[in-house]
Amino acid sequence: MTVRDSILRELDKTPEDVLTMVLSFIQFLNSTQAQETFETALLSESSLAKDWLLPEEEDAWQHL
């Protein structure tokens, strides 16, 4: 049994008012994960930019 299966089994036994809280928590976790991914990409940009801005890189991507 996977974790997903276990969660679904537990959800089937959970009252509706608790499911509302569970949904809110899952949405919070997903938005937090998305925010962390975005912040990591943003922080990486300046360090990667020095390579992106090389003339060789411009030439390599010219055909796209």
All heavy atoms as TSV, in Angstrom:
chain	resi	resn	atom	element	x	y	z
A	1	MET	N	N	0.845	-1.182	0.000
A	1	MET	CA	C	0.000	0.000	0.000
A	1	MET	C	C	0.889	1.243	0.000
A	1	MET	O	O	1.822	1.345	0.781
A	1	MET	CB	C	-0.910	-0.026	1.228
A	1	MET	CG	C	-1.769	1.201	1.353
A	1	MET	SD	S	-2.909	1.194	2.736
A	1	MET	CE	C	-4.038	-0.065	2.230
A	2	THR	N	N	0.575	2.164	-0.866
A	2	THR	CA	C	1.348	3.398	-0.952
A	2	THR	C	C	0.876	4.398	0.105
A	2	THR	O	O	-0.182	4.223	0.717
A	2	THR	CB	C	1.190	4.049	-2.337
A	2	THR	OG1	O	-0.156	4.482	-2.479
A	2	THR	CG2	C	1.561	3.085	-3.457
A	3	VAL	N	N	1.657	5.431	0.275
A	3	VAL	CA	C	1.270	6.505	1.193
A	3	VAL	C	C	-0.042	7.118	0.724
A	3	VAL	O	O	-0.950	7.385	1.525
A	3	VAL	CB	C	2.386	7.571	1.286
A	3	VAL	CG1	C	1.925	8.770	2.087
A	3	VAL	CG2	C	3.643	6.975	1.881
A	4	ARG	N	N	-0.165	7.325	-0.580
A	4	ARG	CA	C	-1.397	7.897	-1.134
A	4	ARG	C	C	-2.604	7.025	-0.784
A	4	ARG	O	O	-3.659	7.529	-0.394
A	4	ARG	CB	C	-1.273	8.053	-2.648
A	4	ARG	CG	C	-2.517	8.664	-3.296
A	4	ARG	CD	C	-2.360	8.766	-4.802
A	4	ARG	NE	N	-1.308	9.684	-5.183
A	4	ARG	CZ	C	-1.486	10.992	-5.347
A	4	ARG	NH1	N	-2.671	11.514	-5.144
A	4	ARG	NH2	N	-0.483	11.760	-5.696
A	5	ASP	N	N	-2.445	5.719	-0.936
A	5	ASP	CA	C	-3.536	4.803	-0.594
A	5	ASP	C	C	-3.910	4.913	0.884
A	5	ASP	O	O	-5.094	4.914	1.231
A	5	ASP	CB	C	-3.143	3.360	-0.905
A	5	ASP	CG	C	-2.995	3.096	-2.395
A	5	ASP	OD1	O	-3.640	3.805	-3.203
A	5	ASP	OD2	O	-2.217	2.186	-2.746
A	6	SER	N	N	-2.910	4.995	1.734
A	6	SER	CA	C	-3.165	5.127	3.167
A	6	SER	C	C	-3.901	6.421	3.495
A	6	SER	O	O	-4.840	6.446	4.293
A	6	SER	CB	C	-1.853	5.075	3.961
A	6	SER	OG	O	-1.225	3.840	3.798
A	7	ILE	N	N	-3.490	7.494	2.850
A	7	ILE	CA	C	-4.144	8.787	3.071
A	7	ILE	C	C	-5.592	8.723	2.605
A	7	ILE	O	O	-6.506	9.173	3.311
A	7	ILE	CB	C	-3.374	9.913	2.351
A	7	ILE	CG1	C	-2.027	10.142	3.041
A	7	ILE	CG2	C	-4.197	11.201	2.311
A	7	ILE	CD1	C	-1.091	11.058	2.276
A	8	LEU	N	N	-5.816	8.166	1.425
A	8	LEU	CA	C	-7.182	8.063	0.906
A	8	LEU	C	C	-8.062	7.208	1.806
A	8	LEU	O	O	-9.235	7.539	2.035
A	8	LEU	CB	C	-7.162	7.517	-0.522
A	8	LEU	CG	C	-6.550	8.444	-1.565
A	8	LEU	CD1	C	-6.443	7.739	-2.917
A	8	LEU	CD2	C	-7.342	9.727	-1.684
A	9	ARG	N	N	-7.508	6.152	2.330
A	9	ARG	CA	C	-8.262	5.295	3.252
A	9	ARG	C	C	-8.662	6.081	4.506
A	9	ARG	O	O	-9.799	6.002	4.969
A	9	ARG	CB	C	-7.440	4.067	3.634
A	9	ARG	CG	C	-8.186	3.139	4.574
A	9	ARG	CD	C	-7.366	1.952	4.932
A	9	ARG	NE	N	-7.370	1.049	3.781
A	9	ARG	CZ	C	-6.786	-0.122	3.754
A	9	ARG	NH1	N	-6.100	-0.533	4.807
A	9	ARG	NH2	N	-6.847	-0.893	2.709
A	10	GLU	N	N	-7.727	6.852	5.033
A	10	GLU	CA	C	-8.021	7.662	6.219
A	10	GLU	C	C	-9.032	8.760	5.901
A	10	GLU	O	O	-9.907	9.062	6.708
A	10	GLU	CB	C	-6.736	8.273	6.790
A	10	GLU	CG	C	-5.807	7.267	7.443
A	10	GLU	CD	C	-6.458	6.534	8.601
A	10	GLU	OE1	O	-7.143	7.179	9.426
A	10	GLU	OE2	O	-6.292	5.304	8.674
A	11	LEU	N	N	-8.917	9.355	4.717
A	11	LEU	CA	C	-9.863	10.404	4.330
A	11	LEU	C	C	-11.289	9.876	4.262
A	11	LEU	O	O	-12.245	10.589	4.594
A	11	LEU	CB	C	-9.460	11.015	2.991
A	11	LEU	CG	C	-8.223	11.910	3.001
A	11	LEU	CD1	C	-7.889	12.351	1.584
A	11	LEU	CD2	C	-8.407	13.105	3.906
A	12	ASP	N	N	-11.440	8.648	3.827
A	12	ASP	CA	C	-12.776	8.044	3.757
A	12	ASP	C	C	-13.434	7.948	5.132
A	12	ASP	O	O	-14.655	7.947	5.234
A	12	ASP	CB	C	-12.705	6.657	3.120
A	12	ASP	CG	C	-12.478	6.711	1.623
A	12	ASP	OD1	O	-12.779	7.761	1.012
A	12	ASP	OD2	O	-11.992	5.710	1.072
A	13	LYS	N	N	-12.629	7.891	6.172
A	13	LYS	CA	C	-13.157	7.772	7.538
A	13	LYS	C	C	-13.261	9.112	8.255
A	13	LYS	O	O	-13.696	9.172	9.383
A	13	LYS	CB	C	-12.253	6.844	8.370
A	13	LYS	CG	C	-12.127	5.444	7.813
A	13	LYS	CD	C	-11.320	4.538	8.719
A	13	LYS	CE	C	-9.860	4.881	8.677
A	13	LYS	NZ	N	-9.006	3.966	9.445
A	14	THR	N	N	-12.858	10.188	7.601
A	14	THR	CA	C	-12.751	11.492	8.243
A	14	THR	C	C	-14.035	12.297	8.069
A	14	THR	O	O	-14.575	12.380	6.965
A	14	THR	CB	C	-11.557	12.256	7.641
A	14	THR	OG1	O	-10.390	11.441	7.788
A	14	THR	CG2	C	-11.322	13.575	8.334
A	15	PRO	N	N	-14.512	12.923	9.144
A	15	PRO	CA	C	-15.720	13.759	9.039
A	15	PRO	C	C	-15.495	14.991	8.156
A	15	PRO	O	O	-14.363	15.479	8.023
A	15	PRO	CB	C	-15.993	14.199	10.484
A	15	PRO	CG	C	-15.013	13.509	11.348
A	15	PRO	CD	C	-13.991	12.847	10.502
A	16	GLU	N	N	-16.566	15.488	7.571
A	16	GLU	CA	C	-16.502	16.591	6.607
A	16	GLU	C	C	-15.842	17.841	7.190
A	16	GLU	O	O	-15.055	18.500	6.508
A	16	GLU	CB	C	-17.920	16.925	6.117
A	16	GLU	CG	C	-17.955	17.846	4.935
A	16	GLU	CD	C	-17.446	17.191	3.650
A	16	GLU	OE1	O	-17.528	15.963	3.513
A	16	GLU	OE2	O	-16.956	17.938	2.791
A	17	ASP	N	N	-16.131	18.188	8.439
A	17	ASP	CA	C	-15.546	19.405	9.009
A	17	ASP	C	C	-14.032	19.288	9.155
A	17	ASP	O	O	-13.306	20.265	8.977
A	17	ASP	CB	C	-16.200	19.767	10.346
A	17	ASP	CG	C	-16.065	18.671	11.387
A	17	ASP	OD1	O	-16.143	17.478	11.019
A	17	ASP	OD2	O	-15.895	19.003	12.576
A	18	VAL	N	N	-13.556	18.098	9.409
A	18	VAL	CA	C	-12.104	17.885	9.497
A	18	VAL	C	C	-11.498	17.904	8.098
A	18	VAL	O	O	-10.390	18.408	7.899
A	18	VAL	CB	C	-11.786	16.564	10.239
A	18	VAL	CG1	C	-10.292	16.286	10.234
A	18	VAL	CG2	C	-12.326	16.601	11.661
A	19	LEU	N	N	-12.228	17.400	7.109
A	19	LEU	CA	C	-11.736	17.420	5.728
A	19	LEU	C	C	-11.499	18.840	5.242
A	19	LEU	O	O	-10.565	19.087	4.475
A	19	LEU	CB	C	-12.718	16.705	4.796
A	19	LEU	CG	C	-12.774	15.193	4.912
A	19	LEU	CD1	C	-13.875	14.641	4.010
A	19	LEU	CD2	C	-11.440	14.547	4.603
A	20	THR	N	N	-12.301	19.768	5.703
A	20	THR	CA	C	-12.110	21.172	5.341
A	20	THR	C	C	-10.753	21.661	5.846
A	20	THR	O	O	-10.016	22.339	5.126
A	20	THR	CB	C	-13.247	22.032	5.939
A	20	THR	OG1	O	-14.483	21.547	5.444
A	20	THR	CG2	C	-13.086	23.488	5.570
A	21	MET	N	N	-10.412	21.284	7.064
A	21	MET	CA	C	-9.103	21.673	7.610
A	21	MET	C	C	-7.973	20.968	6.877
A	21	MET	O	O	-6.935	21.569	6.602
A	21	MET	CB	C	-9.041	21.352	9.112
A	21	MET	CG	C	-9.941	22.217	9.951
A	21	MET	SD	S	-9.721	21.958	11.719
A	21	MET	CE	C	-10.317	20.288	11.918
A	22	VAL	N	N	-8.187	19.707	6.540
A	22	VAL	CA	C	-7.171	18.941	5.807
A	22	VAL	C	C	-6.913	19.589	4.443
A	22	VAL	O	O	-5.762	19.758	4.037
A	22	VAL	CB	C	-7.599	17.464	5.650
A	22	VAL	CG1	C	-6.680	16.725	4.693
A	22	VAL	CG2	C	-7.653	16.770	6.993
A	23	LEU	N	N	-7.977	19.971	3.760
A	23	LEU	CA	C	-7.832	20.619	2.459
A	23	LEU	C	C	-7.047	21.919	2.585
A	23	LEU	O	O	-6.133	22.174	1.793
A	23	LEU	CB	C	-9.207	20.890	1.847
A	23	LEU	CG	C	-9.201	21.648	0.524
A	23	LEU	CD1	C	-8.417	20.900	-0.544
A	23	LEU	CD2	C	-10.626	21.922	0.086
A	24	SER	N	N	-7.375	22.716	3.573
A	24	SER	CA	C	-6.646	23.971	3.787
A	24	SER	C	C	-5.170	23.714	4.044
A	24	SER	O	O	-4.303	24.421	3.528
A	24	SER	CB	C	-7.239	24.742	4.963
A	24	SER	OG	O	-8.519	25.173	4.664
A	25	PHE	N	N	-4.880	22.696	4.827
A	25	PHE	CA	C	-3.491	22.360	5.139
A	25	PHE	C	C	-2.746	21.894	3.887
A	25	PHE	O	O	-1.614	22.328	3.627
A	25	PHE	CB	C	-3.432	21.295	6.226
A	25	PHE	CG	C	-2.044	20.953	6.653
A	25	PHE	CD1	C	-1.218	21.902	7.239
A	25	PHE	CD2	C	-1.547	19.674	6.462
A	25	PHE	CE1	C	0.080	21.594	7.624
A	25	PHE	CE2	C	-0.256	19.359	6.858
A	25	PHE	CZ	C	0.551	20.312	7.432
A	26	ILE	N	N	-3.380	21.063	3.086
A	26	ILE	CA	C	-2.744	20.589	1.851
A	26	ILE	C	C	-2.479	21.757	0.908
A	26	ILE	O	O	-1.407	21.861	0.304
A	26	ILE	CB	C	-3.614	19.510	1.165
A	26	ILE	CG1	C	-3.605	18.232	1.998
A	26	ILE	CG2	C	-3.132	19.232	-0.263
A	26	ILE	CD1	C	-4.607	17.193	1.539
A	27	GLN	N	N	-3.438	22.665	0.788
A	27	GLN	CA	C	-3.254	23.840	-0.066
A	27	GLN	C	C	-2.113	24.709	0.450
A	27	GLN	O	O	-1.325	25.234	-0.334
A	27	GLN	CB	C	-4.556	24.633	-0.161
A	27	GLN	CG	C	-5.605	23.909	-0.957
A	27	GLN	CD	C	-6.974	24.546	-0.860
A	27	GLN	OE1	O	-7.306	25.202	0.119
A	27	GLN	NE2	N	-7.790	24.354	-1.891
A	28	PHE	N	N	-2.016	24.848	1.765
A	28	PHE	CA	C	-0.909	25.601	2.355
A	28	PHE	C	C	0.429	24.946	2.016
A	28	PHE	O	O	1.371	25.617	1.596
A	28	PHE	CB	C	-1.082	25.691	3.877
A	28	PHE	CG	C	0.158	26.135	4.587
A	28	PHE	CD1	C	0.556	27.468	4.565
A	28	PHE	CD2	C	0.935	25.222	5.287
A	28	PHE	CE1	C	1.712	27.872	5.218
A	28	PHE	CE2	C	2.085	25.626	5.942
A	28	PHE	CZ	C	2.475	26.956	5.907
A	29	LEU	N	N	0.515	23.643	2.187
A	29	LEU	CA	C	1.762	22.929	1.878
A	29	LEU	C	C	2.143	23.095	0.413
A	29	LEU	O	O	3.316	23.324	0.096
A	29	LEU	CB	C	1.620	21.443	2.222
A	29	LEU	CG	C	1.515	21.091	3.693
A	29	LEU	CD1	C	1.261	19.599	3.849
A	29	LEU	CD2	C	2.753	21.509	4.464
A	30	ASN	N	N	1.174	22.964	-0.465
A	30	ASN	CA	C	1.461	23.107	-1.894
A	30	ASN	C	C	1.904	24.517	-2.248
A	30	ASN	O	O	2.815	24.693	-3.051
A	30	ASN	CB	C	0.249	22.699	-2.724
A	30	ASN	CG	C	0.033	21.203	-2.729
A	30	ASN	OD1	O	0.956	20.424	-2.518
A	30	ASN	ND2	N	-1.195	20.788	-2.952
A	31	SER	N	N	1.290	25.516	-1.658
A	31	SER	CA	C	1.692	26.892	-1.963
A	31	SER	C	C	3.067	27.200	-1.382
A	31	SER	O	O	3.857	27.920	-1.989
A	31	SER	CB	C	0.661	27.897	-1.456
A	31	SER	OG	O	0.639	27.935	-0.050
A	32	THR	N	N	3.367	26.646	-0.223
A	32	THR	CA	C	4.684	26.824	0.382
A	32	THR	C	C	5.761	26.199	-0.495
A	32	THR	O	O	6.807	26.797	-0.733
A	32	THR	CB	C	4.732	26.208	1.795
A	32	THR	OG1	O	3.729	26.824	2.593
A	32	THR	CG2	C	6.077	26.391	2.449
A	33	GLN	N	N	5.483	25.016	-1.001
A	33	GLN	CA	C	6.431	24.328	-1.881
A	33	GLN	C	C	6.664	25.133	-3.143
A	33	GLN	O	O	7.793	25.303	-3.591
A	33	GLN	CB	C	5.904	22.933	-2.229
A	33	GLN	CG	C	6.816	22.127	-3.134
A	33	GLN	CD	C	8.106	21.731	-2.448
A	33	GLN	OE1	O	8.141	21.542	-1.245
A	33	GLN	NE2	N	9.156	21.604	-3.215
A	34	ALA	N	N	5.598	25.649	-3.732
A	34	ALA	CA	C	5.719	26.455	-4.951
A	34	ALA	C	C	6.516	27.721	-4.667
A	34	ALA	O	O	7.358	28.136	-5.472
A	34	ALA	CB	C	4.335	26.797	-5.496
A	35	GLN	N	N	6.277	28.346	-3.534
A	35	GLN	CA	C	6.994	29.573	-3.169
A	35	GLN	C	C	8.482	29.289	-2.995
A	35	GLN	O	O	9.325	30.057	-3.455
A	35	GLN	CB	C	6.403	30.178	-1.888
A	35	GLN	CG	C	7.054	31.462	-1.451
A	35	GLN	CD	C	6.852	32.607	-2.439
A	35	GLN	OE1	O	5.859	32.643	-3.159
A	35	GLN	NE2	N	7.783	33.517	-2.485
A	36	GLU	N	N	8.823	28.167	-2.339
A	36	GLU	CA	C	10.231	27.822	-2.129
A	36	GLU	C	C	10.923	27.559	-3.458
A	36	GLU	O	O	12.068	27.968	-3.660
A	36	GLU	CB	C	10.345	26.612	-1.212
A	36	GLU	CG	C	10.012	26.909	0.234
A	36	GLU	CD	C	9.993	25.667	1.116
A	36	GLU	OE1	O	10.301	24.561	0.617
A	36	GLU	OE2	O	9.658	25.814	2.301
A	37	THR	N	N	10.239	26.894	-4.372
A	37	THR	CA	C	10.808	26.622	-5.687
A	37	THR	C	C	11.065	27.928	-6.433
A	37	THR	O	O	12.120	28.108	-7.044
A	37	THR	CB	C	9.856	25.721	-6.500
A	37	THR	OG1	O	9.661	24.501	-5.788
A	37	THR	CG2	C	10.407	25.426	-7.880
A	38	PHE	N	N	10.107	28.841	-6.370
A	38	PHE	CA	C	10.257	30.137	-7.022
A	38	PHE	C	C	11.426	30.913	-6.427
A	38	PHE	O	O	12.240	31.488	-7.149
A	38	PHE	CB	C	8.962	30.945	-6.905
A	38	PHE	CG	C	9.091	32.339	-7.433
A	38	PHE	CD1	C	9.169	32.575	-8.795
A	38	PHE	CD2	C	9.154	33.416	-6.570
A	38	PHE	CE1	C	9.295	33.864	-9.289
A	38	PHE	CE2	C	9.279	34.705	-7.046
A	38	PHE	CZ	C	9.354	34.929	-8.413
A	39	GLU	N	N	11.528	30.931	-5.093
A	39	GLU	CA	C	12.609	31.668	-4.439
A	39	GLU	C	C	13.968	31.086	-4.802
A	39	GLU	O	O	14.923	31.836	-5.025
A	39	GLU	CB	C	12.403	31.655	-2.930
A	39	GLU	CG	C	11.263	32.549	-2.478
A	39	GLU	CD	C	10.935	32.404	-1.001
A	39	GLU	OE1	O	11.585	31.601	-0.304
A	39	GLU	OE2	O	10.013	33.101	-0.555
A	40	THR	N	N	14.069	29.767	-4.882
A	40	THR	CA	C	15.327	29.134	-5.265
A	40	THR	C	C	15.711	29.544	-6.687
A	40	THR	O	O	16.871	29.877	-6.949
A	40	THR	CB	C	15.218	27.601	-5.173
A	40	THR	OG1	O	14.910	27.248	-3.824
A	40	THR	CG2	C	16.503	26.924	-5.595
A	41	ALA	N	N	14.754	29.537	-7.579
A	41	ALA	CA	C	15.027	29.939	-8.962
A	41	ALA	C	C	15.455	31.400	-9.017
A	41	ALA	O	O	16.396	31.754	-9.736
A	41	ALA	CB	C	13.795	29.712	-9.830
A	42	LEU	N	N	14.787	32.227	-8.266
A	42	LEU	CA	C	15.113	33.652	-8.247
A	42	LEU	C	C	16.514	33.889	-7.702
A	42	LEU	O	O	17.284	34.676	-8.258
A	42	LEU	CB	C	14.080	34.397	-7.405
A	42	LEU	CG	C	14.028	35.900	-7.532
A	42	LEU	CD1	C	13.769	36.307	-8.977
A	42	LEU	CD2	C	12.942	36.458	-6.631
A	43	LEU	N	N	16.872	33.191	-6.634
A	43	LEU	CA	C	18.200	33.348	-6.050
A	43	LEU	C	C	19.289	32.808	-6.970
A	43	LEU	O	O	20.412	33.305	-6.968
A	43	LEU	CB	C	18.268	32.645	-4.688
A	43	LEU	CG	C	17.421	33.280	-3.585
A	43	LEU	CD1	C	17.402	32.385	-2.356
A	43	LEU	CD2	C	17.942	34.660	-3.227
A	44	SER	N	N	18.966	31.800	-7.762
A	44	SER	CA	C	19.944	31.215	-8.682
A	44	SER	C	C	20.213	32.108	-9.879
A	44	SER	O	O	21.267	32.025	-10.501
A	44	SER	CB	C	19.449	29.861	-9.197
A	44	SER	OG	O	19.202	28.985	-8.150
A	45	GLU	N	N	19.260	32.950	-10.199
A	45	GLU	CA	C	19.343	33.738	-11.422
A	45	GLU	C	C	20.615	34.573	-11.503
A	45	GLU	O	O	21.310	34.558	-12.515
A	45	GLU	CB	C	18.123	34.639	-11.548
A	45	GLU	CG	C	18.089	35.396	-12.849
A	45	GLU	CD	C	16.852	36.242	-12.989
A	45	GLU	OE1	O	16.056	36.312	-12.046
A	45	GLU	OE2	O	16.706	36.846	-14.056
A	46	SER	N	N	20.954	35.291	-10.454
A	46	SER	CA	C	22.127	36.165	-10.523
A	46	SER	C	C	23.414	35.366	-10.672
A	46	SER	O	O	24.336	35.777	-11.367
A	46	SER	CB	C	22.190	37.072	-9.299
A	46	SER	OG	O	22.338	36.307	-8.126
A	47	SER	N	N	23.484	34.214	-10.037
A	47	SER	CA	C	24.703	33.426	-10.139
A	47	SER	C	C	24.827	32.780	-11.518
A	47	SER	O	O	25.919	32.617	-12.046
A	47	SER	CB	C	24.756	32.404	-9.009
A	47	SER	OG	O	24.616	31.116	-9.426
A	48	LEU	N	N	23.699	32.416	-12.127
A	48	LEU	CA	C	23.731	31.802	-13.453
A	48	LEU	C	C	23.826	32.836	-14.570
A	48	LEU	O	O	24.263	32.518	-15.674
A	48	LEU	CB	C	22.485	30.936	-13.657
A	48	LEU	CG	C	22.374	29.724	-12.748
A	48	LEU	CD1	C	21.011	29.069	-12.911
A	48	LEU	CD2	C	23.484	28.727	-13.036
A	49	ALA	N	N	23.425	34.055	-14.284
A	49	ALA	CA	C	23.390	35.092	-15.313
A	49	ALA	C	C	24.751	35.337	-15.941
A	49	ALA	O	O	24.847	35.602	-17.136
A	49	ALA	CB	C	22.838	36.389	-14.731
A	50	LYS	N	N	25.809	35.227	-15.158
A	50	LYS	CA	C	27.134	35.475	-15.731
A	50	LYS	C	C	27.453	34.488	-16.847
A	50	LYS	O	O	28.129	34.838	-17.805
A	50	LYS	CB	C	28.210	35.478	-14.649
A	50	LYS	CG	C	28.313	34.230	-13.850
A	50	LYS	CD	C	29.329	34.385	-12.724
A	50	LYS	CE	C	29.181	33.207	-11.800
A	50	LYS	NZ	N	29.336	33.496	-10.438
A	51	ASP	N	N	26.937	33.255	-16.749
A	51	ASP	CA	C	27.130	32.285	-17.826
A	51	ASP	C	C	26.155	32.531	-18.973
A	51	ASP	O	O	26.489	32.358	-20.136
A	51	ASP	CB	C	26.964	30.858	-17.313
A	51	ASP	CG	C	28.090	30.447	-16.382
A	51	ASP	OD1	O	29.221	30.934	-16.572
A	51	ASP	OD2	O	27.846	29.642	-15.473
A	52	TRP	N	N	24.921	32.911	-18.638
A	52	TRP	CA	C	23.928	33.153	-19.676
A	52	TRP	C	C	24.309	34.308	-20.573
A	52	TRP	O	O	23.942	34.323	-21.745
A	52	TRP	CB	C	22.580	33.493	-19.054
A	52	TRP	CG	C	21.926	32.399	-18.300
A	52	TRP	CD1	C	22.119	31.060	-18.453
A	52	TRP	CD2	C	20.948	32.546	-17.273
A	52	TRP	NE1	N	21.330	30.360	-17.576
A	52	TRP	CE2	C	20.602	31.252	-16.837
A	52	TRP	CE3	C	20.339	33.637	-16.670
A	52	TRP	CZ2	C	19.676	31.031	-15.840
A	52	TRP	CZ3	C	19.412	33.412	-15.684
A	52	TRP	CH2	C	19.085	32.123	-15.273
A	53	LEU	N	N	25.005	35.266	-20.036
A	53	LEU	CA	C	25.275	36.484	-20.779
A	53	LEU	C	C	26.556	36.425	-21.607
A	53	LEU	O	O	26.936	37.414	-22.218
A	53	LEU	CB	C	25.317	37.677	-19.812
A	53	LEU	CG	C	24.007	37.911	-19.052
A	53	LEU	CD1	C	24.170	39.042	-18.050
A	53	LEU	CD2	C	22.856	38.181	-20.001
A	54	LEU	N	N	27.206	35.290	-21.645
A	54	LEU	CA	C	28.411	35.129	-22.461
A	54	LEU	C	C	28.045	35.124	-23.948
A	54	LEU	O	O	27.005	34.595	-24.341
A	54	LEU	CB	C	29.125	33.822	-22.116
A	54	LEU	CG	C	29.752	33.729	-20.732
A	54	LEU	CD1	C	30.289	32.322	-20.490
A	54	LEU	CD2	C	30.864	34.749	-20.582
A	55	PRO	N	N	28.892	35.695	-24.780
A	55	PRO	CA	C	28.625	35.678	-26.230
A	55	PRO	C	C	28.450	34.257	-26.777
A	55	PRO	O	O	27.634	34.027	-27.666
A	55	PRO	CB	C	29.861	36.345	-26.838
A	55	PRO	CG	C	30.456	37.152	-25.730
A	55	PRO	CD	C	30.109	36.440	-24.460
A	56	GLU	N	N	29.197	33.315	-26.230
A	56	GLU	CA	C	29.080	31.925	-26.688
A	56	GLU	C	C	27.665	31.381	-26.442
A	56	GLU	O	O	27.134	30.606	-27.244
A	56	GLU	CB	C	30.093	31.014	-25.974
A	56	GLU	CG	C	31.534	31.369	-26.221
A	56	GLU	CD	C	32.069	32.447	-25.292
A	56	GLU	OE1	O	31.442	32.725	-24.243
A	56	GLU	OE2	O	33.101	33.041	-25.622
A	57	GLU	N	N	27.073	31.756	-25.315
A	57	GLU	CA	C	25.712	31.324	-25.016
A	57	GLU	C	C	24.726	31.948	-25.990
A	57	GLU	O	O	23.807	31.281	-26.461
A	57	GLU	CB	C	25.324	31.700	-23.576
A	57	GLU	CG	C	25.841	30.761	-22.530
A	57	GLU	CD	C	25.237	29.374	-22.642
A	57	GLU	OE1	O	24.002	29.217	-22.764
A	57	GLU	OE2	O	26.020	28.404	-22.644
A	58	GLU	N	N	24.902	33.209	-26.266
A	58	GLU	CA	C	24.027	33.880	-27.224
A	58	GLU	C	C	24.085	33.185	-28.577
A	58	GLU	O	O	23.062	32.947	-29.211
A	58	GLU	CB	C	24.397	35.354	-27.365
A	58	GLU	CG	C	24.029	36.205	-26.184
A	58	GLU	CD	C	22.523	36.230	-25.937
A	58	GLU	OE1	O	21.741	36.330	-26.901
A	58	GLU	OE2	O	22.128	36.129	-24.755
A	59	ASP	N	N	25.297	32.841	-29.008
A	59	ASP	CA	C	25.468	32.169	-30.294
A	59	ASP	C	C	24.808	30.787	-30.280
A	59	ASP	O	O	24.193	30.371	-31.270
A	59	ASP	CB	C	26.954	32.016	-30.642
A	59	ASP	CG	C	27.609	33.358	-30.928
A	59	ASP	OD1	O	26.874	34.334	-31.202
A	59	ASP	OD2	O	28.849	33.428	-30.855
A	60	ALA	N	N	24.948	30.078	-29.176
A	60	ALA	CA	C	24.403	28.728	-29.083
A	60	ALA	C	C	22.876	28.712	-29.173
A	60	ALA	O	O	22.293	27.762	-29.690
A	60	ALA	CB	C	24.851	28.084	-27.782
A	61	TRP	N	N	22.235	29.758	-28.695
A	61	TRP	CA	C	20.775	29.803	-28.669
A	61	TRP	C	C	20.175	30.650	-29.792
A	61	TRP	O	O	18.969	30.815	-29.876
A	61	TRP	CB	C	20.298	30.328	-27.317
A	61	TRP	CG	C	20.621	29.394	-26.201
A	61	TRP	CD1	C	21.699	29.439	-25.382
A	61	TRP	CD2	C	19.868	28.246	-25.813
A	61	TRP	NE1	N	21.687	28.398	-24.487
A	61	TRP	CE2	C	20.548	27.648	-24.732
A	61	TRP	CE3	C	18.699	27.668	-26.249
A	61	TRP	CZ2	C	20.098	26.498	-24.112
A	61	TRP	CZ3	C	18.231	26.519	-25.619
A	61	TRP	CH2	C	18.941	25.958	-24.558
A	62	GLN	N	N	20.991	31.152	-30.649
A	62	GLN	CA	C	20.547	32.051	-31.716
A	62	GLN	C	C	19.482	31.420	-32.608
A	62	GLN	O	O	18.555	32.094	-33.029
A	62	GLN	CB	C	21.762	32.463	-32.569
A	62	GLN	CG	C	21.501	33.587	-33.514
A	62	GLN	CD	C	21.436	34.928	-32.826
A	62	GLN	OE1	O	22.062	35.124	-31.804
A	62	GLN	NE2	N	20.668	35.833	-33.379
A	63	HIS	N	N	19.606	30.131	-32.900
A	63	HIS	CA	C	18.691	29.469	-33.843
A	63	HIS	C	C	17.300	29.225	-33.268
A	63	HIS	O	O	16.400	28.835	-33.994
A	63	HIS	CB	C	19.313	28.156	-34.332
A	63	HIS	CG	C	19.396	27.104	-33.280
A	63	HIS	ND1	N	20.351	27.143	-32.282
A	63	HIS	CD2	C	18.634	26.019	-33.044
A	63	HIS	CE1	C	20.173	26.104	-31.497
A	63	HIS	NE2	N	19.149	25.417	-31.922
A	64	LEU	N	N	17.106	29.439	-31.993
A	64	LEU	CA	C	15.778	29.184	-31.406
A	64	LEU	C	C	14.951	30.378	-31.467
A	64	LEU	O	O	14.505	31.207	-31.418
A	64	LEU	CB	C	15.912	28.712	-29.957
A	64	LEU	CG	C	16.677	27.414	-29.790
A	64	LEU	CD1	C	16.809	27.074	-28.299
A	64	LEU	CD2	C	15.947	26.285	-30.481
